[in-house]
Each structure stands twice: as structure tokens, then as C-alpha cells.
Amino acid sequence: MKNIYCILLFTAFILNACYDDKGNYNYKDINEIEISFEDNASYTKTFGEVLELTPILNFDLSQEGDRYTYLWKLNDETREGWDQPTLKWEIDEVVDRGKISLEITDHKYGVSYLGYATLSVVGIYENARSWMILSEVGGKSQLSYFNMLEYDSEVDTIISSRITLDVYGMSNDGAELGSGPIALQEHFREGVDWNENIVGNVCVFQESGAVDLSGVDFTKEIDMAEAFDGGTYPAGVILGPGTFMDWVDIVTDQEGRLYSRLKSVSTVYNTDYFLHTPLSCTGETEPLRNCTVIPGYYRSNRTGYNFVYDGENKRLLYVTNGGTNWESDLQGAGRVTALPACGENDDIDKIIPLNDMKGYELLKATMFGFGYPNYGVALLLKEEATGKIFLQRVKITGSNAKPRILEIFKDEVIGLPGIPTVSALPLNGPEYMFFAVDKNVYCLDLNNITKPVTLYKSFDANVVAMNAESETYSCAHMAVGLENGEFYILMIYGAKNLSEEEKVIYPKHGAAYPAEERMGRIVDIKYKQLDHWNY
């Protein structure tokens, strides 16, 4: 009987304990909020744009009244008005890889949930897929800027863009740039460390005197006369473009003479001074004349040299940046050397010798990527006796200031109705080259180079400038300037397969060109590279 009583008492205790436990714990069914964003939660915007972010949530919170609150932060700092379900911000600061966070708090249960995105904001003159245009308006130089604000690469469509006319005047309190525009050249310094974000300066060459501008905001840094010894140009000199390397800079004048400066610091723009004495080729005493410094995609600190066409002697030269000896960055710097006639495997009877191109007129020269690790020089030449046009591509390898010719390809350009006044070559692994004759742009398929050129695009005015230096995939875009001041962007990736509607991406195909966006007499167009490894 005693045992039965104990069992009953124990059972009653257990039942009572279970009841109290149920009454003491309030089990809750909390819905976990999951926060995500479109575009892989990574955004790039331009200073002055409006950022609008709406989170993607796993269920609708809009019917819950005041139960949920929102708090947006940028790099752990919030602002007035950043307490709404959607973040709207007129961007007023530059941000380098910033972190945006959204905290949603459930006040019913006192639980908070976090979601994150990354944001980079570039300056208004630093965003990708943008172009600089030099023109003449009313006898004065004008620098304009085409800003591709938003681009859908899936369908190759410009979503939004902006043209800023006279960007120099806007950035320099209304000051005039100068007169007699000649050319633009973006140039770079060496980075202080490997991950420094370097924005190239922009040198504007003009008859009134070249000026060097900050690439960040186009403010004037110096008159280039100040970069010469004594603070003045050599007598009678009008400065023209050249090459800006790490240790050696070369500029030209109106007679094609070369002037150099050797820099003591490679990480600062415009250190030291250009000498007044023109350069000569190694082993020669007479100054070089009628020279063209050949620009290109691969900046000289990758190769250690830059090519120069000597128009007086009809030959190809190269100038060294330095570093011809591992023990010195500067040994051999500024030395100008002639290239041999051809590579050791070339048949000299089937090419135009690089050390003697007499009988040919140079129409265009550019440097390009010929497939890693090689470089190329493209020479567009007119045979003086026949008027025929030839494209000679020189494949070159070698760095550390010692170029070596691998192979030379000479091909006649067939089908042009006249001598091209403008031509353009994409700068990395080009598949096409483009030529302008009057109002028409023609396309040469480099993979079928024996076939005639085809008409690519016709305009209402003569083409006076083209540039295909775009950093987009496979250099997909080419800018075109007309003598009536109109500016166009063409799609050139897969050029031979594009329909007429697909070729013009700015202005939108079929749209009339906005009269207020005409830029006067266009002289030069340059793609704004933004990255010092690209030029």
C-alpha cells in the first residue's frame, strides 16, 4: 500500500511539472526575414546620380503597419530620411567600394535582420564608357565630355547618358581653354603602390599653347610651357602629342621634332623639365624631323619602349623608357633607336622594309595588342606611284626596352573609293579596321583581309574623327565625329553580322540628332581610359 502511494504521488508531481512548463514558455513562430538585392548586390554609380534601392524580401511587410522599421547605412553611417523601405539618395560624394547595409527591425519580437550591398561612386568625369571631344567653336578650343551613365551590356543599349559641352570652362570658373585645337592625349604616372586607383591627366594640344588637365575634374594643372627648361617653349615651337612613359616623356612640335624630359620621380605628374634640344637617333647627329609618335593600347611601362615613325627618313624607330639594365631604372632612358628592316623569318621582297619605306606615304599608325604576349604596330600606307593603300602589321615581342620583330604582314586594302582621311583600329586583338572617306565609313575584316572593304555606315556630313579605343568587351564601341559637330557611337563588335539598326547606339537609332549637342568643328576624339595599364 505504501509503494502504491509513492507511485501515485510521483505521477502527480510529474503531471504538475509538465503543466507548469507549458504555462511558463510562450513558444513563438517567428518568420525569418531574408534580405537581398538585384544585380548581385553590387552597384556602380556616378556622382550626382540618384541611387534608388529597394530590397528583395521573402515576404511582404507592407501590411504590418508600424511593426517593422528600416534603417539604411553607408559605411556604418546613416542620414536623414534613410528610414524608409526604399533608399533614395542624390549622390553627393565619391565612394570607393563602400558598404550599404539595411537593418529591418521587427518590434513585435525585438529581432533585427541585416542585408548588405556594395557601392562604388565615381566622379562625374571618371565613369566607364565615356569619351572626350576636342573641337573648335567660334575660333576657340572647346573640350566636351560624353558621359555614359548607364549601359545595358546584355542588349548593348545606352540607358542614360549626358553630354557636357565646354567641360573645361565649367571646371575652371568660365576660363577659356585656348585656340587652334590640335589633339588630346591622356597620360599616366606610375602608381605609388600596386592597388592605387590612378586617373590619367589629359593634355590638350593647341596652337595657343598646350595645357595639362586633371583627369578627375578637368581643372588646369599647368601650361605645358612651364614643363620646359626655363619655363618657355623653344623659339617658334607649337607643341604636339607624343608619349608619356614612367621615366621619359616625349613631345613633338609642328615640324615633327622630338623633345624629351627625364623624370626623377615616376609617381608624380610633370616632374622635371623638357630640354630645348631636339632628339637625334642613336649614332646620328642631325635632329630627327617629321616624326610621328605612335600611340597605342599597351602603355610603355609594359614594353619599355614606344614606337616612332621617322617621316624624314621613312623608317620606324623606338624610344626607350629606361630599364635596359636590371641594375638601373634609367639606364638607356630616352635613347632613340632604328628598327631593322624586318624579322629574321620575313621575306623582304614581300613586305615594306621598316628601315626604308621610301615610295610610301604614312596615313595612320597605331600600336595594338597582337595576342598575349605580343604587340603590334599597324601602318596604313599609300603607295605614291600607284595610289594603292596597304596595311602592314608588324608583330613584335620583347620587353625591357628590347623589341624583337616576329613577323610582318603586308596586305592591300581593296575597295576604298578614295584615300581615307580618318581610320581607326580597335586596340586589343582587333578583328576589323575602319576607314572614313567623305561621309562614309568602311569596314575591313582582318580575318578575311583579301576581300574588299564593305560600306559600314553613311552620315549626312563628312567624317573628321574616329576612335575605337573603347575598353568594352573586344573594344565593342567606336566614336565618330562629323564636320557639322555631331557625335555618334557605333557598335563594332561582330561588325559584319550587325543589322543597320544595331550599328548606332548613340543617338538612339532613328532619332534626330539634338541640335543643342553639336560641338562645332570636331578635331579629335579620345576614349577616357581611367586605368593606367591601358595606354
GIURJO-V985522 format. One record per helix or strand of 3 or more residues. SS is the DSSP state (@ for helix, = for strand). FROM is the first residue (numbers start at 1). LEN is the number of residues. If there is no record, write none. Layout:
BEGIN
{{SS	FROM	LEN} {SS	FROM	LEN}}
END
This chain:
BEGIN
{{@	2	23} {@	39	3} {=	42	5} {=	50	5} {=	68	7} {=	86	5} {=	95	12} {=	111	12} {=	131	7} {=	140	13} {=	157	8} {@	167	5} {=	181	7} {=	201	6} {=	211	3} {=	220	4} {@	224	4} {@	229	3} {=	239	6} {=	248	6} {=	258	5} {=	291	3} {@	300	4} {=	305	6} {=	315	6} {=	336	3} {@	348	3} {=	360	10} {=	375	9} {=	389	9} {=	404	10} {=	422	4} {=	432	6} {=	440	6} {@	446	3} {=	454	5} {=	463	5} {@	473	3} {=	477	6} {=	487	5} {@	495	3} {@	500	4} {=	504	3} {@	515	3} {=	521	7}}
END
